[in-house]
Amino acid sequence: MGLLVLAAPLRAAETPVLLILPFEIASPERVDYLRETLVHLLADRIAERSGVTVISPRKVVEALRSRAGRSLTDQEARDLGKSFGAQYVLSGRFTTVAEGFRVDGRLFEAASDREVDRVTVSGDRLTDLMPRLGDMAGALAKHFPAAPRAPLPTVGAVTPPAGPAPSTPAPGPTTSWVSRQLPLEIRGIGLGDVNGDGTNEIVVLAKRDVRVYRREANDLMLLASYQLDGSLEALGVDVADLNRNGVAEIYVTALGPGGALTSFVVEWAGGALRPIETRLPWYLRVVNFPEGPVLVGQRRAHDKAFDGPIRRLVWQGGKLVPGEDLRLPGHVTVYSFAVVDLDGDGRREVVSLQPQTPLTLYGADGTVVGRGAAYGQTKLYVVAKRSGNAELEEGVYLPGRVVAVQLPGQGTGLLVSRNHEAAPIFARARNFRNGEVIGLLWQRYELNEIWQTERLAYVADFQVGPLERGREPVLVVGAVTSFDGVFGSARSYLTVIPLRATFSR
């Protein structure tokens, strides 16, 4: 399936304005959330690629709220467009076809009955939706040419770096790969040799489920799963062989009754995952220091989401015990930070991504030397201070991961996620349209965005590492297309993005 365009020439306009209507949905599945989500996705893509001004989808939805989802006639749509000062209106329809889909778009003038363009895109599976929407946006954007500009490069469209590429292990994949849909809501991603076979597996964490997958050809093979106790809620996962027995442990941060930290560790044994540590009162995180991966932990208090210092956790006699405190700036918590020499002066900086705080870079002496934008938006909410009245409870959204990584041809950089929030449906429940992973470099005393992935669904988590022994690292992203709740069942997917192919084109 592909792209079909039927176009008519567009009349010139000095400052074109476009209004996109909520899409009609024709599907036996519960995908009504796409009615507005598709508008946001297309609005972002068209605005990025053209010279048109797109009316805020939120304003359009608000204007149509009284219609309770009833379709507009062409004349009503034109009147709505003119009320917003738009010269053009785009209407659309999303139809499921077996396991695939078809999206039809119609662009017409608000001041007359003239149809400007019809664009149809289709895919064999729902995971094709993001790139196909990019095709539709590109076809429509051609009618609104913009002055040349320099957007951030995306996967597969990166300016080649100057100078020869450094020597590396055997090449990895050169194109991105997207998995089939998984019937769960991803909360965390881990990479490691879980079963000791020399190949890194992908560990996927859901609210009450740990799953170990191996990528084989173009599919995922489920090797093992571990169900959490019904009283536990998982928050995050990391994978590393820190007890040095040849298989990587899976470290899971979890909350138990009353919000108490009840984290645990599972390990491959006899073809299954078995717990080797339980009821740990720590947030757990594996942080890559220059000397190697280190397990760190931090506690919480009855009135604080994070309490006390961040400490190394080490294996002694088959048990995890607290070691030395890490010497970190006072505002840094275990979610999230990285320790890395970003400027190449031989001294380590601390990069911190904290709740409600922009990305912050601390020098070796603990002073703030730079700040970035707001990154790492997630849906993971932790109550810090409980109350008999839920409206008086206080809490924080846990920030996403920040990873220090060697960016081919660029040097040492950072990877962070950025999710785009839509209007909330319920109080204290974030609703995200989509997201991407961003590459950052410390340049000229600033953290600059130098790269980003194609727009994905909500980015739940990501990791960097090789999937095969001797291969180059890849970026593995867990993205959620549908959240579990009253509006439908959970759906997620994994995408694997080659870093070298991305940064060497």
C-alpha positions in Angstrom: 0.0 0.0 0.0 1.2 3.5 -0.6 0.4 7.1 -1.6 -2.1 8.4 -4.1 -2.3 12.1 -5.0 -4.9 13.8 -7.1 -3.9 17.5 -7.3 -5.1 20.7 -8.8 -3.0 23.9 -9.0 -3.3 26.1 -5.9 -4.0 29.8 -6.2 -1.3 32.0 -4.8 -1.7 33.4 -1.3 0.6 35.6 0.6 -0.1 34.3 4.1 -2.1 31.1 3.8 -3.9 29.8 6.8 -5.1 26.2 7.1 -7.8 24.7 9.4 -7.8 20.9 9.9 -11.1 19.3 10.9 -11.3 16.3 13.3 -11.1 13.2 11.2 -14.0 10.9 10.6 -13.3 7.3 11.9 -14.6 4.2 10.2 -13.4 1.2 12.2 -14.9 -1.7 14.2 -12.0 -1.2 16.6 -11.9 1.4 19.4 -9.7 4.0 17.8 -11.8 7.0 18.3 -8.8 8.7 19.9 -7.4 9.1 16.4 -10.2 11.5 15.6 -8.2 14.4 17.2 -4.8 12.7 17.4 -4.5 12.6 13.6 -5.2 16.4 13.4 -2.4 17.1 15.8 0.0 14.8 13.9 -0.8 16.3 10.6 -0.8 19.9 11.9 2.7 19.5 13.3 4.1 17.8 10.1 2.5 20.3 7.7 3.6 23.3 9.7 7.2 22.0 9.8 7.4 21.4 6.1 5.5 24.5 4.6 4.8 28.1 4.8 1.2 27.8 6.0 -0.1 28.8 9.4 -2.2 25.9 10.9 -5.0 26.9 13.2 -4.5 25.3 16.7 -6.3 21.9 16.7 -7.4 22.6 20.3 -9.2 25.7 19.2 -11.0 23.8 16.4 -12.0 21.0 18.8 -13.3 23.6 21.3 -15.4 25.3 18.6 -17.0 22.0 17.6 -17.6 20.7 21.1 -21.3 21.5 20.9 -21.7 19.3 17.9 -20.9 16.1 19.8 -19.0 14.5 17.0 -21.5 15.2 14.2 -20.0 15.6 10.8 -20.0 19.0 9.1 -21.3 19.8 5.7 -18.9 21.3 3.2 -20.6 24.7 3.7 -20.4 24.4 7.5 -16.7 23.5 7.2 -16.0 26.5 5.0 -17.9 28.8 7.4 -15.9 27.5 10.3 -12.7 28.1 8.3 -13.6 31.6 7.5 -14.5 32.3 11.2 -10.9 31.5 12.0 -9.5 33.5 9.1 -8.4 30.4 7.2 -8.3 30.3 3.4 -8.1 26.5 3.3 -9.8 23.6 5.1 -8.6 20.0 5.3 -11.1 17.3 6.1 -10.1 13.6 6.5 -11.3 10.1 7.1 -9.5 7.2 8.7 -10.6 3.7 7.8 -9.3 0.3 9.0 -8.8 -2.3 6.3 -8.1 -5.8 7.8 -5.0 -5.2 9.9 -4.1 -2.1 7.9 -5.6 1.3 7.4 -6.4 4.0 4.8 -6.4 7.8 5.4 -8.1 10.1 3.0 -7.6 13.8 3.0 -9.4 16.5 1.0 -8.1 20.1 0.8 -10.5 22.8 -0.3 -10.9 26.6 -0.3 -12.9 28.2 2.5 -14.2 31.0 0.2 -15.5 28.8 -2.6 -16.5 25.3 -3.5 -13.1 24.7 -5.2 -11.3 21.5 -4.3 -7.6 21.9 -4.3 -6.3 18.4 -3.6 -7.1 14.9 -2.6 -4.5 12.7 -0.9 -4.8 9.1 0.2 -2.2 7.1 2.1 -2.5 3.5 3.3 -0.5 0.9 5.2 -0.6 -2.8 5.9 -0.4 -2.3 9.7 -1.0 0.4 12.3 2.7 0.9 12.9 3.0 2.2 9.4 0.7 5.2 10.3 3.4 7.6 11.4 5.5 7.4 8.2 2.4 7.4 6.0 1.1 10.6 7.7 4.5 12.1 6.9 3.9 11.2 3.3 0.4 12.9 3.4 1.8 16.0 5.1 4.6 16.2 2.5 2.1 16.0 -0.4 -0.1 18.7 1.2 2.8 20.9 2.2 3.9 21.3 -1.5 0.9 23.6 -1.9 2.3 26.0 0.6 6.0 26.6 -0.2 8.1 28.1 2.5 11.4 30.0 2.4 14.4 27.6 2.8 15.2 26.9 6.4 17.4 24.4 8.3 15.3 22.1 10.4 16.8 19.5 12.8 17.9 16.5 10.8 15.8 13.4 11.4 16.6 9.7 11.0 17.9 9.1 7.5 18.4 12.8 6.7 21.5 13.9 8.6 24.2 16.1 7.1 27.5 14.1 6.8 30.0 15.1 9.5 33.3 16.5 8.4 36.4 14.2 8.6 36.9 10.5 8.4 34.7 8.2 10.6 36.5 6.5 13.5 37.2 2.8 13.4 34.3 0.8 14.8 33.1 -2.8 15.3 31.2 -4.6 12.5 28.4 -2.4 10.9 25.0 -2.8 12.3 21.7 -2.3 10.5 21.3 0.6 8.2 17.6 1.2 8.3 15.1 1.6 11.1 12.9 -1.3 12.1 9.5 -1.3 13.7 8.0 -4.3 15.6 4.5 -5.6 15.5 2.0 -4.1 18.0 2.4 -5.4 21.6 -0.8 -5.7 23.7 0.6 -3.8 26.6 1.5 -0.3 27.8 5.3 0.0 27.8 6.8 1.7 30.9 10.4 0.9 30.5 13.0 -0.7 28.2 16.2 -2.6 29.0 18.9 -4.2 26.9 21.2 -7.0 28.1 22.3 -10.6 27.7 19.6 -12.0 29.9 20.0 -15.7 29.2 23.8 -15.8 28.6 23.7 -16.7 24.9 25.9 -13.9 23.8 23.1 -11.9 22.3 21.4 -8.9 23.9 17.7 -9.3 24.6 15.1 -6.5 24.8 13.4 -6.3 28.2 10.0 -4.6 28.1 8.3 -3.5 31.3 4.6 -3.0 31.7 2.7 -2.0 34.8 2.6 -5.6 36.2 4.6 -7.5 33.7 8.2 -8.0 32.7 8.8 -9.5 29.3 12.1 -10.6 27.6 12.1 -10.5 23.8 14.7 -11.5 21.2 14.6 -9.8 17.8 14.7 -12.5 15.1 14.6 -11.4 11.5 11.6 -9.0 11.3 9.8 -10.3 14.3 10.0 -10.4 18.1 10.2 -13.8 19.9 9.0 -13.8 23.5 11.6 -15.8 25.6 10.2 -15.3 29.1 7.8 -13.2 31.2 7.4 -12.5 34.9 4.2 -11.3 36.5 4.3 -8.9 39.4 2.2 -9.4 42.4 -1.2 -7.7 42.1 -0.3 -5.2 44.8 2.8 -3.9 42.9 3.1 -1.3 40.3 6.3 -1.1 38.2 7.9 2.2 37.4 11.2 1.5 35.7 13.6 -1.2 34.5 17.4 -1.5 33.9 19.4 -4.5 32.8 23.1 -5.3 33.6 25.3 -8.1 34.8 26.5 -6.6 38.1 26.8 -9.8 40.1 29.3 -11.1 37.5 27.7 -14.5 36.9 27.5 -14.3 33.1 23.8 -13.4 32.8 22.3 -9.9 33.1 20.0 -9.2 36.0 16.7 -7.2 35.5 16.3 -4.4 38.1 12.7 -3.3 38.5 11.6 -0.2 40.5 8.1 -0.8 41.9 5.7 0.6 44.3 3.7 -1.5 46.8 0.8 -0.9 49.1 0.6 2.7 50.4 3.1 3.8 47.8 6.1 2.2 49.6 9.0 1.3 47.4 9.0 -2.5 46.9 11.6 -3.0 44.1 13.0 -6.3 43.1 15.6 -8.1 40.9 14.9 -11.1 38.6 17.4 -13.3 36.8 17.3 -16.0 34.2 17.4 -19.5 35.7 16.3 -22.8 34.2 14.6 -21.1 31.2 12.6 -18.7 33.3 12.8 -15.4 35.2 13.2 -15.9 39.0 13.5 -13.3 41.8 16.9 -13.0 43.5 16.1 -9.9 45.5 12.7 -8.6 46.7 11.1 -5.8 48.8 14.0 -3.4 48.2 13.1 0.1 49.6 15.0 1.9 46.8 14.4 3.5 43.4 16.8 1.6 41.2 18.8 2.9 38.3 21.8 1.5 36.4 24.0 4.5 35.4 26.9 4.3 33.0 29.9 5.8 34.6 33.2 6.1 32.6 34.5 3.1 34.4 31.3 1.0 33.7 27.7 0.5 34.7 26.9 1.1 38.4 23.6 0.3 40.2 22.4 3.3 42.3 19.5 3.8 44.6 17.5 6.4 46.5 14.8 6.1 49.1 11.6 8.0 49.6 9.8 9.3 52.7 6.1 9.5 53.7 6.0 13.1 52.5 8.7 13.2 49.8 9.0 11.4 46.5 12.8 11.3 46.9 14.6 11.3 50.2 18.3 11.1 51.2 21.4 10.7 49.2 21.9 8.6 46.0 24.0 5.6 47.0 25.8 2.9 45.1 24.2 -0.5 45.6 26.5 -3.5 45.5 26.2 -7.3 45.7 27.5 -8.9 48.8 26.7 -12.5 49.7 23.9 -12.7 47.3 22.3 -9.5 48.7 22.2 -5.9 47.5 23.6 -3.6 50.2 24.1 0.1 50.2 27.6 1.4 49.6 29.1 4.9 49.4 27.1 8.0 48.7 27.5 9.6 45.3 28.9 13.1 45.4 26.2 14.9 43.3 24.7 18.3 43.3 21.9 18.6 45.9 19.0 18.9 43.5 19.9 15.7 41.6 17.7 12.7 42.2 18.0 9.1 40.8 15.4 9.9 38.1 17.4 11.0 36.1 21.0 11.9 35.7 24.2 11.0 33.7 27.9 11.4 34.5 30.0 12.2 31.5 32.8 14.4 30.2 30.9 16.4 27.6 33.5 19.1 26.8 36.5 16.8 26.6 38.5 18.5 29.3 39.1 15.3 31.3 36.6 16.3 34.1 33.2 14.8 34.5 30.0 16.8 34.3 26.6 15.8 35.8 23.6 16.1 33.5 20.4 16.2 35.4 16.8 15.8 34.3 14.5 16.4 37.3 10.7 16.7 37.8 9.5 20.2 36.7 13.0 21.3 35.9 14.7 21.8 32.5 17.8 19.8 31.6 20.7 21.1 33.7 24.4 20.7 33.3 26.6 20.9 36.4 30.4 21.4 36.3 32.9 19.3 38.3 32.6 21.8 41.2 28.7 21.5 41.3 27.9 24.8 39.8 25.4 25.2 37.0 27.2 25.7 33.7 24.3 25.3 31.3 20.6 24.5 30.8 18.6 23.0 28.1 14.9 22.8 27.3 12.2 20.7 29.0 12.7 17.0 28.1 11.7 13.6 29.4 7.9 14.2 29.8 6.2 11.0 31.0 2.9 9.7 32.4 4.5 8.1 35.4 3.1 9.9 38.4 4.3 9.3 42.0 2.4 10.6 45.0 4.8 12.4 47.3 2.5 13.6 50.1 -0.8 11.7 50.7 -4.0 13.1 52.0 -7.5 12.0 52.7 -8.6 14.4 50.1 -7.2 13.3 46.7 -7.2 16.9 45.5 -4.8 17.9 48.2 -2.3 15.1 47.4 1.1 16.3 46.1 3.2 14.4 43.7 5.6 14.5 40.7 5.8 13.0 37.2 9.0 11.0 37.0 11.2 12.3 34.2 12.5 10.1 31.4 15.9 8.8 30.8 19.0 10.8 29.9 21.8 8.8 28.2 25.3 9.8 27.5 26.4 8.2 24.2 29.1 8.4 21.6 27.4 9.9 18.5 29.2 8.7 15.4 31.0 11.5 13.8 29.9 14.0 16.5 31.7 13.0 19.7 30.1 12.6 23.2 26.5 13.7 23.4 23.2 13.0 25.1 20.0 11.4 24.2 16.7 12.5 25.8 13.0 12.0 25.0 10.5 14.8 24.3 6.8 14.0 24.3 4.1 16.5 23.2 1.2 16.9 25.5 -2.4 17.3 24.4 -5.3 18.6 26.4 -5.7 16.4 29.5 -8.8 14.3 29.7 -8.8 13.9 33.4 -7.2 16.0 36.2 -3.7 14.8 37.0 -3.7 12.5 34.0 -1.4 13.6 31.2 -2.4 12.9 27.6 0.3 12.8 25.0 0.0 13.0 21.2 3.4 11.9 20.2 7.1 12.2 20.9 10.7 11.7 19.6 14.2 11.1 20.9 16.5 14.1 20.7 20.3 14.2 20.3 22.2 17.0 22.2 25.8 18.3 22.0 27.6 20.7 24.3 28.7 23.4 21.8 29.8 26.9 22.4 28.8 26.7 26.1 25.3 25.6 25.2 23.3 22.3 24.9 22.2 22.3 21.3 19.8 20.0 19.6 21.6 18.5 16.6 19.3 15.6 15.7 15.9 14.0 16.3 14.1 10.8 15.4 11.1 10.9 13.1 7.9 11.7 15.1 6.9 8.6 17.0 4.0 7.7 19.3 4.4 8.6 23.0 8.0 7.7 23.9 7.8 5.6 27.1 11.6 4.8 27.3 14.7 4.1 25.2 18.1 2.5 25.5 21.3 2.4 23.5 23.3 -0.8 22.9 24.2 -3.5 20.4 21.6 -6.3 19.8 24.3 -8.7 18.6 27.8 -9.4 19.8 30.4 -7.3 18.0 27.8 -5.1 16.4 27.5 -1.3 16.7 25.1 0.2 19.2 21.5 1.0 18.1 18.8 3.1 19.6 15.8 1.0 20.9 12.7 3.0 21.6 9.5 1.8 23.3 6.5 3.8 22.1 2.8 3.6 23.2 0.1 4.1 20.6 -2.9 3.4 23.0 -3.0 3.6 26.8 -4.9 1.1 28.9 -8.1 2.6 30.3 -11.7 3.3 29.8 -11.1 4.4 26.2 -9.5 1.2 25.0 -6.8 -1.4 25.6 -3.1 -0.8 25.6 -0.9 -1.0 22.5 2.8 -0.4 22.1 5.6 -1.1 19.7 9.4 -1.1 19.6 11.5 0.6 17.0 15.2 0.1 16.4 17.2 3.0 14.9 20.8 2.6 13.8 23.0 5.4 15.1 25.9 5.0 12.6 23.6 5.1 9.6 21.8 8.1 11.0 24.9 10.2 11.8 27.1 9.2 8.8 24.7 10.0 5.9 
